[in-house]
Every structure is written in structure tokens, then in C-alpha cells.
Amino acid sequence: MFRTRAAWAAIGTVALLLTGTPAANAAEGQAPDVRWAHSVSDDLGTLEVGISSDSAITAIKAHIVSAATQQEVAVVENDAFGLASGTPDNGVWRTKQPLDLPDLGSYTVRIETTDADGDHTVDNSAGTLAYYVAAVFEDVRPDRTEIDTDHRQVRVDGTLKGRWPGTRELKPLADHRVDLDVDNWTENTVRTDAEGHFSGTVTVNDAVPVQAVYRHDTAHPFVLYGESESTRIGIRQVATRWTIQAPAQARTIDYGQEVTVTATLERETPQGWVPFEGQSGGVLYEASSGTHWASVGYFTTGEDGKVSFTHTPWETGTFRVTSHSDDPFIASASSNSAEITVLRASVFTSFSATRTQDRGVHVEGLMDFPDGWTPATIPVHIQYSRDGAKWTDLLTTEATWSGSGGHAFSADIADARRGYFRAVFEATESFRGATSEVVKVRR
């Protein structure tokens, strides 16, 4: 320090000789700024100080004062510090070794510091040294990482130690309370033995983390909070399944016809699949087009696990039976029935076939779709039979809306022979087919 000051004095003399300007007129230096002083978070016995100045810091002295007695218990001289990060004029200094203090507790840190310009600062409340024992957990492990509905108890074992600030030595913490937390809530509190070991059991009711935690205890005021790594406990769910008894096979019905759906919910057990009572759920009817669905009903299964509903489907689709439990140990289940094809009615309300003067036949008629829906296009096939038994397609025309009378169609057949004529609408995915009355035409 003395050599540094001499060097700066020499530099000032040289400047005076070269410029002829008195050194006393140079700008005054800025005093060092002690930004903070405190314990290193993961090494509580080590003191670190943040200082900035307009020139390099050349001296640091820390006075350690007991917060309880206000008595100075130690002085840390300049050689004890090393630059941990930053630069000499704006950096963080740490003590090279942990401080050796007589007692655990909280200490006020007073800092004296000087920079290369000779500027000096004294900060009597630079910060606090937390000279406490840090709680450290070792080998914390649950006896299982997966539970099921019949085995929800998890035993947690581990060791609690303390890291002493003056030596960094790890020592067992005997007769200390350890909280066993499930999903961040304390479910059990145990005490360590003479070697710091602990063991306890918690009940786990969901897929959640389990963790050992040391919290502040007035019986041990100088041991700080600590926690182990958490272990997530998984759930092995009870498998469930639906068996649909009806409709068991695909079937076709007329629009407006009722269908009964019957199903049984079962759960898996070591003895096999058995009916599952008391489970809630619902039944939907889902259109095969994927654009519509309707609620059929809600249920809670009885002792036999069965549910049954009657529904009138509005279009082709399937029944979907679903159950869901609030108990995370019970798996959800769903199943779809065989497909129900719903066909709407079509009918010819009139049909005629008459001979024309040019020896042809003129046919015309009307169609109706009484269930409310109408095909996008309505192709009508005009058929001919010589004997009224074997029929042949002559032509296809299209029925179109004609007002209140329905959907009308007509066609002319040239050089038509005598025989029988009729109109046919073929079934589609949504409509049943229809055949008109038969008309006999003579020459």
C-alpha cells in the first residue's frame, strides 16, 4: 500500500514537471462505492463485497460486528480477500477462506476501502454476514415411485446434515425435525436420530412430488432452511372397460325408430374382470359424419355395472358410452356401439304413362320425402317391362321441387312398345328407395 502511494506521488511529480500545471489543480478522485457485503449464498462462512471506484481498489478491511452484542469479533485484512469477478475498479471480492468466528448467528459488516487515487471510504452498514449452519439432505429416497389404489403409502428415508460456515464440514444433525411434504404440503414430521437419519411414511393420493424439507425450528435457531430433490410419484391406474350388449351388430332403421343401448362397465382385478359399481358417466349419440352429437343421458352404475338408455337417432351414427372417475387411481373408459344406419322415407305420390300421337310414351309423376329431409339430387329411373316381371332401365330423369305438390319429374320415350312402365328411386346412404305404381300402356 505504501509503495503504491509512493508510485502515485512520483507520477504526480512527473506530470507537474512536464506540464507546468500544479498537481493541486487536478480533478479530485471519486471515493470508492461499497455496493454491498454479504455471505456467499452456498458458502455462508465466505464474505463477498461489491465495490466500484474510478481507480483500482488497493485495500479492503472488514470489521465483523455481532448483531446480538454489537461487539466487534473479527477484523478481516486486505490480504484475506481475492478478486472473484469483475475488474479491480469494479468487481466482487471474496475472502479466500471461510471466516472463523466464535459463534453462529448474524453479523453486521463494516467496510473500509481505499483506491489507487488514495480515496478512502468507510461504510458502517455495508451488509450482513449470515454465519449459520446450512441444512443439507443426503440420500433421500422413497421406497416406491409408483402407487396404486390399494397401496398409497410411501416411506421416505434420508439423512440430514449441516454444513458449518467456518469449516464447510458436513456433520449429522441429530434430533432435528424433518417435514415430509407431498405436493408441497407437509403430510408427516419426523425426527433425526444420532446419525442424522430419518424415516417416515406419507399417504399419496395423486401423481405428485414427494420431498423432505427442513424448516426453521426455534429449538435450533442457527440452522437454515433446506430441502431435498423432489421425487414424483406416479400412479398405476385400475383398468376399466365397457362391453356393449346392444346394439351388438350394425343395423338399419327407419327415421323415427327408437333404439335401446345397453352396456356394462367392468374393472380389472387379480381375479379377472368384474362389474364396476358407483361410476359416473354419460352416453352420446355421435353422427358418423362427425358434425353432430346429442346427449342421450347420464348415469351412475349399479351393482351389476350396467346402464341402459333408449334414444331415437336422427341420422346414421353410433352410441358412445363413457365413464370418468374423480379418483385418479381409476382409469377412464369409453366404447362405441356398432353403427346404426338411419334411412328416411321416400314415396311416389303419383305416376302416369300415356301413349302419344307419335307412337311414343309420356311419363310423369310426383315424389315426396315425408321425414323432412330431401336428397341434394333426386334421380328417377324410368323402367319398362314387357310382362310386368322383368324390368329394364330406359332412362334417368331428375325430380325437382314443384311447390306444394312435391318433387315433379317427366320424360318422353320415343317408339315405345306396349307393356308396363314404372318409376324407381334407388336407396342412398340416407334415404330408402321407392317404386311407383305400375302402369300398362297399349298401342
C-alpha positions in Angstrom: 0.0 0.0 0.0 2.8 2.4 0.9 4.7 1.6 -2.3 1.5 2.2 -4.3 1.0 5.6 -2.8 4.7 6.5 -3.4 4.3 5.5 -7.1 1.3 7.8 -7.5 3.3 10.6 -5.8 6.1 10.1 -8.3 3.7 10.1 -11.2 2.2 13.4 -9.9 5.7 15.0 -9.8 6.4 13.9 -13.4 3.1 15.4 -14.5 4.0 18.7 -12.8 7.4 18.9 -14.5 6.1 18.1 -17.9 3.0 20.4 -17.9 3.9 23.1 -15.6 0.5 22.8 -14.0 0.3 22.4 -10.3 -0.9 19.0 -9.2 -3.2 20.6 -6.7 -5.4 21.8 -9.6 -6.1 18.2 -10.9 -9.6 16.9 -10.6 -10.4 15.3 -7.3 -10.8 11.5 -7.4 -14.1 9.8 -6.5 -14.3 7.8 -3.3 -15.0 4.1 -3.6 -18.6 2.9 -3.5 -19.2 -0.1 -1.4 -22.3 -1.5 -3.0 -23.0 -4.4 -0.7 -21.4 -7.1 1.5 -22.9 -10.4 2.5 -22.3 -14.2 2.8 -21.9 -16.2 -0.4 -25.3 -18.0 -0.7 -23.9 -21.5 -1.0 -20.9 -20.9 1.3 -22.1 -19.0 4.3 -18.8 -18.5 6.0 -17.3 -16.7 3.0 -17.7 -13.0 2.8 -18.1 -11.2 -0.5 -18.0 -7.5 -1.1 -19.0 -5.5 -4.2 -17.0 -2.3 -4.7 -16.6 0.2 -7.6 -14.4 3.3 -7.9 -12.7 5.5 -10.5 -9.5 3.6 -10.0 -8.3 0.2 -8.8 -9.2 -0.9 -5.3 -5.9 -1.3 -3.3 -7.1 -2.0 0.2 -10.1 -3.6 1.9 -10.7 -4.1 5.6 -13.9 -5.7 7.0 -15.0 -5.3 10.6 -17.3 -8.1 11.7 -19.7 -7.0 14.5 -22.1 -9.2 16.4 -25.7 -8.2 15.7 -26.6 -9.5 19.2 -24.0 -7.8 21.3 -22.8 -5.0 18.9 -19.2 -6.1 19.8 -16.6 -6.4 17.1 -15.5 -10.0 16.9 -13.1 -10.0 14.0 -11.2 -7.9 11.5 -10.5 -9.2 8.0 -7.5 -7.5 6.5 -6.7 -6.8 2.8 -4.7 -10.0 2.2 -7.6 -12.2 3.1 -9.6 -11.0 0.0 -9.2 -12.0 -3.6 -10.9 -10.6 -6.7 -13.7 -13.2 -7.5 -15.2 -11.4 -10.6 -15.1 -8.1 -12.4 -12.2 -5.8 -12.5 -10.1 -4.1 -9.8 -12.1 -0.9 -10.2 -15.5 -2.5 -10.4 -15.6 -6.0 -9.0 -16.5 -8.5 -6.3 -14.0 -9.6 -3.7 -14.3 -12.7 -1.6 -12.4 -13.9 1.4 -10.1 -16.7 0.3 -11.0 -18.9 3.3 -14.2 -19.0 5.3 -14.2 -16.8 8.4 -13.5 -18.4 11.7 -15.9 -16.7 14.2 -16.6 -17.7 17.8 -20.4 -18.1 17.5 -23.1 -18.8 15.0 -25.5 -16.0 14.2 -25.9 -12.8 12.3 -23.1 -10.2 12.0 -23.1 -6.6 10.7 -20.3 -6.0 8.2 -18.4 -2.6 8.2 -16.1 -2.0 5.3 -13.1 0.3 4.9 -11.7 0.5 1.4 -9.1 2.6 -0.5 -8.4 3.0 -4.2 -5.3 3.8 -6.2 -6.0 7.5 -6.0 -5.8 7.3 -2.3 -9.5 7.9 -1.9 -10.9 6.2 1.2 -14.4 5.1 2.2 -15.9 3.8 5.4 -19.3 2.1 5.3 -20.6 1.1 8.7 -23.6 -0.8 7.4 -22.3 -2.4 4.2 -24.3 -5.6 4.8 -24.8 -8.7 6.8 -22.8 -11.9 7.3 -25.2 -14.9 7.8 -23.0 -17.1 9.8 -25.4 -20.1 10.0 -25.4 -23.8 9.5 -26.9 -24.8 6.1 -29.2 -27.8 6.2 -28.1 -30.4 3.6 -30.0 -33.6 2.7 -28.3 -36.7 1.5 -29.6 -40.0 0.1 -33.3 -39.0 0.3 -35.3 -41.7 -1.4 -38.9 -43.1 -1.3 -39.4 -46.8 -1.2 -41.5 -46.7 -4.3 -42.1 -44.3 -7.3 -45.5 -45.7 -8.3 -48.6 -46.4 -6.2 -52.0 -47.9 -6.9 -55.4 -47.7 -5.3 -54.6 -50.4 -2.7 -51.1 -49.2 -1.9 -50.9 -45.5 -1.3 -48.3 -45.4 1.5 -44.8 -44.2 0.6 -41.9 -44.4 3.1 -39.2 -41.8 2.8 -35.7 -42.3 4.2 -32.7 -40.0 4.2 -30.0 -38.2 6.2 -30.0 -34.6 7.4 -26.6 -32.9 7.8 -25.4 -29.4 8.4 -22.6 -27.5 6.6 -20.7 -25.5 9.2 -19.8 -22.0 7.9 -16.3 -21.8 9.4 -15.0 -25.1 8.1 -17.5 -26.2 5.4 -17.6 -29.5 7.2 -20.8 -31.6 6.9 -22.0 -33.1 10.3 -25.1 -35.1 11.1 -27.9 -33.0 12.6 -29.3 -35.1 15.4 -32.8 -34.7 16.9 -33.9 -32.2 14.3 -37.4 -32.1 12.8 -37.8 -33.0 9.1 -41.1 -32.4 7.3 -42.1 -34.9 4.7 -44.0 -32.9 2.0 -46.5 -34.3 -0.5 -47.2 -31.8 -3.3 -45.7 -29.0 -1.2 -47.9 -29.7 1.8 -46.5 -31.3 4.9 -48.0 -34.8 5.5 -45.7 -36.0 8.2 -43.0 -34.7 10.5 -40.2 -37.0 11.8 -37.0 -36.5 13.9 -33.5 -37.5 13.0 -31.5 -40.0 15.1 -28.0 -39.5 16.4 -26.5 -40.0 12.9 -29.0 -37.6 11.2 -31.0 -40.4 9.7 -34.8 -40.1 9.4 -37.7 -42.3 8.1 -41.4 -41.7 7.8 -44.5 -42.6 5.8 -46.8 -40.4 3.8 -50.1 -41.1 2.1 -50.1 -40.2 -1.6 -53.5 -39.7 -3.4 -52.4 -38.4 -6.8 -49.4 -38.2 -9.2 -47.5 -35.6 -7.1 -43.9 -34.9 -5.9 -42.6 -36.1 -2.5 -39.9 -34.1 -0.8 -38.0 -33.9 2.6 -37.8 -30.3 4.0 -36.0 -28.7 7.0 -37.8 -25.6 8.2 -36.8 -23.1 10.8 -37.1 -24.5 14.3 -36.7 -22.4 17.4 -35.0 -25.3 19.1 -32.2 -24.9 16.6 -32.2 -21.2 15.6 -28.9 -21.3 13.8 -29.8 -23.9 11.2 -31.2 -22.6 8.0 -33.9 -23.9 5.6 -33.0 -26.8 3.4 -34.8 -29.2 1.0 -34.1 -32.4 -0.8 -34.6 -33.0 -4.5 -38.3 -33.9 -5.1 -39.3 -37.3 -6.4 -42.5 -37.5 -8.5 -44.7 -40.5 -7.5 -46.7 -42.0 -10.4 -50.0 -43.8 -10.4 -50.8 -47.2 -11.7 -54.5 -46.9 -12.5 -57.1 -49.6 -12.2 -58.1 -50.6 -15.8 -61.7 -50.3 -16.8 -63.6 -51.4 -19.9 -67.1 -51.1 -21.4 -68.9 -54.0 -23.1 -71.8 -53.0 -25.2 -74.5 -55.7 -25.4 -76.9 -53.7 -27.6 -76.8 -52.8 -30.4 -74.2 -55.5 -30.7 -74.2 -55.5 -34.6 -74.7 -52.9 -37.2 -78.3 -52.4 -38.2 -80.6 -50.3 -40.3 -83.6 -48.5 -39.0 -86.3 -46.1 -40.3 -86.1 -42.5 -39.2 -88.1 -42.1 -36.0 -87.5 -45.6 -34.8 -86.2 -46.0 -31.2 -83.0 -47.9 -30.4 -82.0 -49.2 -26.9 -78.4 -49.1 -25.9 -77.2 -51.4 -23.1 -73.7 -51.6 -21.8 -71.7 -53.0 -18.8 -68.7 -51.3 -17.1 -66.1 -53.6 -15.6 -62.9 -53.2 -13.7 -59.8 -55.4 -13.7 -58.9 -57.3 -10.5 -56.4 -60.1 -9.7 -59.4 -62.4 -10.1 -60.3 -61.1 -13.5 -62.9 -58.6 -14.9 -65.8 -57.8 -12.6 -68.8 -55.4 -12.7 -67.8 -51.9 -11.5 -70.4 -50.2 -9.3 -70.8 -46.5 -8.5 -69.0 -45.0 -11.5 -70.4 -41.9 -13.3 -70.6 -41.1 -17.0 -72.7 -40.4 -19.9 -74.0 -41.7 -23.3 -73.8 -39.7 -26.5 -75.1 -40.4 -30.0 -72.5 -39.3 -32.5 -73.2 -38.8 -36.2 -70.9 -40.8 -38.5 -70.3 -37.6 -40.4 -68.6 -36.2 -37.4 -70.6 -33.0 -37.5 -73.3 -33.7 -34.8 -73.8 -35.3 -31.5 -76.6 -35.5 -29.0 -76.7 -36.3 -25.3 -78.6 -39.5 -24.6 -78.3 -39.5 -20.8 -76.1 -39.6 -17.7 -75.7 -42.4 -15.2 -74.1 -43.9 -12.1 -73.5 -47.6 -12.5 -75.3 -50.0 -10.2 -74.1 -53.2 -8.6 -74.2 -55.0 -11.9 -72.3 -52.2 -13.7 -75.0 -51.9 -16.3 -76.5 -48.9 -18.0 -79.4 -48.7 -20.4 -81.0 -45.9 -22.4 -83.5 -45.6 -25.3 -82.9 -43.0 -28.0 -84.3 -42.0 -31.4 -81.3 -41.4 -33.7 -81.8 -38.6 -36.2 -79.1 -39.8 -38.7 -76.6 -42.6 -39.1 -74.1 -42.9 -36.2 -73.0 -44.7 -33.1 -73.7 -44.6 -29.4 -70.6 -43.6 -27.3 -70.6 -44.7 -23.7 -68.0 -43.0 -21.4 -67.1 -43.2 -17.7 -64.8 -40.9 -15.7 -63.9 -41.0 -12.1 -62.7 -38.2 -9.8 -60.4 -40.8 -8.2 -57.1 -40.5 -10.1 -56.5 -44.2 -9.5 -59.4 -45.2 -11.7 -58.8 -45.1 -15.4 -61.5 -43.6 -17.7 -63.1 -45.8 -20.3 -65.2 -45.4 -23.4 -66.6 -47.5 -26.2 -68.7 -47.1 -29.3 -71.5 -49.3 -30.4 -72.0 -50.8 -33.8 -73.2 -48.3 -36.4 -76.9 -47.5 -36.7 -77.9 -46.6 -40.3 -80.9 -44.3 -40.3 -82.9 -44.1 -43.5 -85.6 -41.5 -44.2 -88.6 -42.4 -46.3 -89.2 -41.6 -49.9 -92.5 -42.2 -51.8 -94.1 -41.7 -55.2 -97.4 -39.9 -54.7 -98.4 -40.2 -58.4 -97.2 -41.8 -61.7 -98.7 -41.9 -65.2 -97.6 -43.2 -68.6 -99.7 -42.3 -71.7 -99.3 -43.1 -75.4 -98.5 -40.0 -77.6 -99.6 -39.4 -81.2 -96.1 -40.1 -82.5 -96.3 -43.6 -81.0 -94.1 -42.6 -78.1 -94.9 -42.7 -74.3 -95.0 -39.7 -72.0 -94.4 -40.4 -68.3 -94.7 -38.0 -65.3 -95.1 -38.1 -61.6 -94.5 -36.7 -58.2 -92.3 -37.7 -55.2 -92.4 -36.8 -51.6 -89.9 -37.2 -48.7 -92.2 -37.1 -45.6 -89.4 -37.2 -42.9 -88.4 -33.6 -43.7 -85.1 -34.0 -45.5 -84.6 -34.1 -49.2 -81.7 -35.5 -51.2 -79.4 -32.9 -52.9 -80.4 -34.5 -56.3 -83.3 -36.9 -56.9 -82.5 -39.2 -59.8 -85.7 -41.1 -61.0 -85.2 -44.2 -63.2 -87.9 -45.0 -65.7 -88.2 -48.7 -66.2 -90.0 -50.9 -68.8 -91.2 -54.5 -68.6 -92.9 -56.5 -71.4 -94.6 -58.9 -68.9 -94.6 -56.9 -65.7 -92.0 -59.2 -64.1 -88.5 -58.4 -65.6 -87.6 -54.7 -65.7 -85.1 -52.7 -67.8 -84.0 -49.1 -67.3 -85.0 -46.9 -70.2 -83.7 -43.5 -69.0 -83.0 -41.5 -65.9 -84.5 -38.1 -65.2 -84.4 -35.8 -62.2 -87.2 -34.8 -59.9 -87.3 -31.1 -58.9 -89.3 -29.1 -56.4 -92.6 -28.1 -57.9 -94.3 -26.4 -55.0 -96.8 -27.8 -52.6 -97.4 -30.8 -54.9 -93.9 -32.2 -54.2 -91.0 -33.0 -56.5 -92.1 -33.5 -60.1 -90.5 -35.4 -63.0 -91.4 -36.2 -66.5 -89.9 -37.7 -69.7 -90.8 -38.8 -73.2 -89.9 -42.2 -74.6 -89.9 -42.5 -78.4 -91.1 -45.6 -80.3 -92.2 -47.2 -77.1 -93.7 -50.7 -77.3 -96.7 -51.7 -75.4 -96.1 -53.1 -72.0 -95.6 -51.9 -68.4 -93.9 -48.7 -67.1 -92.9 -47.6 -63.6 -90.5 -45.1 -61.8 -87.8 -46.1 -59.3 -85.8 -44.1 -56.8 -82.9 -46.1 -55.5 -81.9 -46.1 -51.9 -79.0 -43.9 -50.8 -77.0 -43.7 -47.6 -79.7 -41.6 -46.0 -83.0 -42.5 -47.8 -84.9 -45.7 -48.5 -85.7 -46.5 -52.1 -89.2 -46.2 -53.6 -91.1 -47.6 -56.5 -94.1 -46.1 -58.2 -97.3 -47.9 -59.2 -97.1 -49.9 -62.5 -98.9 -48.5 -65.5 -99.8 -50.6 -68.6 -99.6 -48.9 -71.9 -101.2 -50.4 -75.1 -100.7 -49.5 -78.7 
